[in-house]
């Protein structure tokens, strides 16, 4: 009897292993709607209007830029999300404050250094309610005081009702820089 159960138990064990190995790992990332939303459709005129709205965002400043955002605006740039959380602001309030401050003068950016004029839209695509802009521009080369290099970045927006309601880009959080005069940790 003991020998009869062994193959059955081994088969059950193998099925359990195979089932658990093929099951996807639990993901703690919140589920966002598909991009673009399933069943979403937009005609050529709406796609062009969405692209124009996203490009106008980069041409505007101050109140004009804020006016392009929906009050339910959702930000996915982790630097800006973190700043909004630290200041106990909504994503819209954080964006509004930043854009109004930019209209008054230079604001420290996302660590990219000074950017000379010439940020160009290399590619602008729209699918339904999603617009992606790939920019080319020049960034300060950290190896030389007056050197610049060409770099590409992207911004993606969701458009709803003629307003920008969501934003993604390639920004990431950086480690804090050491205070001037302090020794860097050897670890």
Order of alpha helices (4+ residues) and beta strands (2+ residues): alpha-alpha-alpha-beta-alpha-alpha-beta-beta-beta-beta
